[in-house]
Amino acid sequence: MKAGRFAKGAIIALLCAPAVAGISGTAHAESAPGCSGTTQIGSTAYITSGGTTFASVKQFKGCGKNWAYLYVWEGYRSTHSTWDACVAVGTPGNSTLNGTQCRTHTTEIWSLGTNTLSVCTQAIGWIPDGASAKTSERC
């Protein structure tokens, strides 16, 4: 009788594990500092380093500004003791980087909010002296 209950409990645990793992693996904030009403615009870009996905890069709008966002993936964080990354809102028409922020050993990086809603922009993320990625251009 006990073996049957154990087997049933194990099956339930196995069926629930992917759902719990999925929640913890992808849960991270996507609201700019000081602006809770951000919405992603454009595509998501991915920075690859040494054959591994290093980070996702996204562009958001909200609170009358554009924001760039970079999220360093768990797979990279778990195999590296330190890293540097930067993110900015780029204006392709004049090759300007706006609101640039760089951090060391940080999971999430937000650019400063930029007053660029009236021009074409894209989020750009990079590893200093290394790989980079940019989202689709939004006008």
C-alpha positions as CSV (number, residue, x, y, z in Angstrom):
1,M,0.0,0.0,0.0
2,K,2.8,2.5,0.9
3,A,4.7,1.6,-2.2
4,G,1.6,2.5,-4.3
5,R,1.2,5.9,-2.5
6,F,5.0,6.6,-3.0
7,A,4.7,5.8,-6.8
8,K,1.7,8.0,-7.2
9,G,3.5,10.8,-5.3
10,A,6.6,10.4,-7.4
11,I,4.5,10.6,-10.6
12,I,2.8,13.8,-9.5
13,A,6.1,15.3,-8.5
14,L,7.6,14.5,-11.9
15,L,4.6,15.9,-13.7
16,C,4.7,19.2,-11.7
17,A,8.5,19.6,-11.9
18,P,8.6,21.1,-15.4
19,A,6.1,23.7,-14.5
20,V,7.9,24.8,-11.4
21,A,11.3,24.7,-13.2
22,G,9.9,26.8,-16.0
23,I,8.6,29.4,-13.6
24,S,11.9,29.8,-11.8
25,G,14.0,29.6,-14.9
26,T,12.3,32.5,-16.7
27,A,11.0,34.7,-13.9
28,H,12.7,38.1,-14.0
29,A,11.5,41.6,-13.9
30,E,11.0,43.6,-17.0
31,S,10.0,47.0,-15.6
32,A,12.4,49.9,-15.9
33,P,13.6,51.4,-12.7
34,G,11.1,54.1,-11.7
35,C,8.6,53.2,-14.5
36,S,6.3,50.3,-13.9
37,G,4.4,50.7,-17.2
38,T,6.9,49.5,-19.8
39,T,6.0,47.6,-22.9
40,Q,8.5,45.7,-25.1
41,I,8.8,47.0,-28.6
42,G,10.7,45.3,-31.4
43,S,12.4,41.9,-31.4
44,T,14.5,40.2,-28.8
45,A,18.2,39.9,-29.7
46,Y,20.7,37.4,-28.3
47,I,24.4,37.9,-27.5
48,T,26.4,34.7,-28.0
49,S,29.8,34.3,-26.5
50,G,32.0,31.2,-27.0
51,G,29.1,29.3,-28.4
52,T,26.9,30.0,-25.4
53,T,24.0,32.4,-25.1
54,F,25.2,35.1,-22.9
55,A,22.2,37.5,-22.7
56,S,18.9,38.6,-24.2
57,V,18.6,42.3,-25.3
58,K,15.2,44.0,-25.5
59,Q,13.8,47.5,-26.1
60,F,10.9,48.9,-24.1
61,K,8.9,52.1,-24.1
62,G,7.1,53.6,-21.2
63,C,6.8,56.7,-19.0
64,G,7.5,58.9,-22.1
65,K,10.9,57.3,-22.7
66,N,12.7,54.4,-24.5
67,W,14.7,51.9,-22.5
68,A,17.2,49.1,-23.3
69,Y,17.3,46.0,-21.2
70,L,19.9,43.2,-21.0
71,Y,19.3,39.9,-19.1
72,V,22.3,37.5,-18.6
73,W,21.1,33.9,-18.9
74,E,21.3,31.5,-16.0
75,G,23.3,29.0,-18.1
76,Y,26.1,31.6,-18.6
77,R,26.0,32.8,-15.0
78,S,26.3,29.3,-13.6
79,T,29.5,28.6,-15.6
80,H,31.2,32.0,-15.2
81,S,32.4,33.7,-12.0
82,T,32.3,37.2,-13.5
83,W,31.3,39.1,-16.6
84,D,30.9,42.6,-17.9
85,A,28.0,43.9,-20.0
86,C,26.6,47.1,-21.4
87,V,23.3,48.2,-22.8
88,A,22.0,51.4,-24.5
89,V,19.3,52.8,-26.8
90,G,20.8,53.3,-30.2
91,T,19.6,55.7,-32.9
92,P,20.7,54.1,-36.1
93,G,20.3,57.3,-38.2
94,N,23.2,59.0,-36.5
95,S,25.0,56.1,-34.8
96,T,24.4,57.5,-31.3
97,L,24.2,55.5,-28.1
98,N,21.8,56.9,-25.5
99,G,21.5,56.1,-21.8
100,T,24.4,53.7,-21.8
101,Q,24.8,51.6,-18.6
102,C,27.6,49.1,-18.0
103,R,27.8,46.7,-15.1
104,T,30.0,43.8,-13.7
105,H,28.5,40.6,-12.5
106,T,24.9,41.8,-12.7
107,T,22.0,39.7,-14.0
108,E,19.8,42.6,-15.3
109,I,20.9,45.9,-16.7
110,W,18.6,48.7,-17.7
111,S,19.8,51.7,-19.7
112,L,18.8,55.1,-18.5
113,G,15.5,56.3,-19.9
114,T,16.0,58.2,-23.1
115,N,13.9,60.9,-24.8
116,T,14.0,59.2,-28.1
117,L,10.4,58.2,-28.8
118,S,10.2,60.6,-31.8
119,V,13.1,58.9,-33.6
120,C,14.0,55.4,-34.8
121,T,15.7,53.4,-32.1
122,Q,17.0,49.9,-31.2
123,A,18.3,48.4,-28.1
124,I,22.0,47.4,-28.2
125,G,23.8,45.1,-25.8
126,W,27.4,44.1,-25.7
127,I,30.3,42.6,-23.8
128,P,33.1,45.2,-23.7
129,D,35.7,44.2,-26.3
130,G,33.4,41.2,-27.3
131,A,30.2,40.2,-28.8
132,S,27.1,42.4,-29.3
133,A,23.5,42.2,-30.5
134,K,20.8,44.7,-31.4
135,T,17.1,44.5,-31.6
136,S,15.0,45.4,-34.6
137,E,14.7,49.1,-35.4
138,R,11.5,50.8,-34.2
139,C,10.3,54.1,-35.6
